[in-house]
Amino acid sequence: MTSTDQPARVMLVGCGRVGTRLGKHLLASGREVVALRRDTSSLPAEFHSVPVDLGKPLAEALPAADAMVITLTSSTGGEPDGYLKALRNLAAALPSVPPRVIFVSSTGVFEGRYDGRPLTEADIPAPTTPRGVLLREGELLATALFDALIVRPAGIYGPGREMILRKVLERSPIRYAQRTNRIHEADLVRALEWLLTAADPPRVLHAVDRAPAPLGEVAGFVAQHLGLPAPPEAAPGEAGGTVLDGSLLHGLLGGLHYPTFREGYAEIIAGREP
């Protein structure tokens, strides 16, 4: 695929918030969107929505597509191997593998690993937690089945994704020293849209902003903007978490709309109902 190739039909697998937002962008640029999801009732009417349960073999073949973006969660299927089974069932139902496939994984593939420096795309995940192991197995299987490009978002936030705000408002204890990374939903969608037509895309891409920060710093910023005291600190312990380097993404996109959590959360708070 060259940079001038524009996929006419894009299949969005597991079309949740990110997939739906991406699909609207694709429609606006003249592409057809095929959305696969168990419950399609909330998807835009303009999508060609296909209700499927990838936890089971599909009775009929799926439509052909020029590109595919997979945004399944590791809990897909509701059983330990459901995530991997869904990928195999997807592969079996495709008439052919699209020439461009993007698999949205997670920075959770690095769970249990941190040596004190920002991790780049050159670092090979060696997770030690069950969730991290499953996520890594998903990446490897998606690569084997679809020759997929791998995108690893950190904590996705944006309007409607307001966990930190809720914790501040509810005065829930948090681990102040926990190392965290994040990406605004809008910038993640920009990255996926760019990858769909890039001539020479990276095989792996970390979708993180420019400001990894301890959770206490993020919560303190949100509390200050809400005019509230910072939430209490949970029992002190090891910091935990990792720090990811997102410089490859920033260079490819020419910068982010929300380069740090400060711009993103300030906008969310400003847009809240008084």
TASUL-V623824 format. One record per backbone hydrogen bond with DSSP energy under -1.0 kcal/mol. NH is the residue of the N-H (numbers start at 1). CO is the residue of the C=O. If there is no record, write none. Layout:
# TASUL-V623824
((NH;CO) (NH;CO))
This chain:
# TASUL-V623824
((5;2) (10;32) (11;67) (12;34) (13;69) (14;36) (15;36) (16;14) (20;16) (21;17) (22;18) (23;19) (24;20) (25;21) (26;22) (27;23) (28;24) (29;25) (30;27) (31;26) (32;8) (34;10) (35;48) (36;12) (37;50) (43;40) (47;44) (48;33) (49;47) (50;35) (52;37) (56;53) (62;93) (66;9) (67;9) (68;100) (69;11) (70;102) (71;13) (76;73) (78;75) (82;79) (85;81) (86;82) (87;83) (88;84) (89;85) (90;86) (91;87) (92;88) (93;89) (102;68) (103;149) (104;70) (105;151) (107;153) (109;106) (110;107) (111;108) (113;110) (119;243) (123;120) (128;111) (133;129) (134;130) (135;131) (136;132) (137;133) (138;134) (139;135) (140;136) (141;137) (142;138) (143;139) (144;140) (145;141) (146;142) (147;143) (148;142) (149;101) (150;203) (151;103) (152;205) (154;207) (155;181) (157;183) (158;161) (161;158) (166;162) (167;163) (168;164) (169;165) (170;166) (172;167) (174;232) (176;174) (178;175) (179;240) (180;213) (183;155) (185;157) (188;184) (189;185) (190;186) (191;187) (192;188) (193;189) (194;190) (195;191) (196;192) (197;194) (198;194) (205;150) (207;152) (208;206) (209;182) (210;259) (213;180) (215;178) (216;176) (218;214) (219;215) (220;216) (221;217) (222;218) (223;219) (224;220) (225;221) (226;222) (228;223) (234;174) (245;119) (250;246) (251;247) (252;248) (253;249) (255;250) (264;260) (265;261) (266;262) (267;263) (268;264) (269;265) (270;266) (271;267) (272;269))
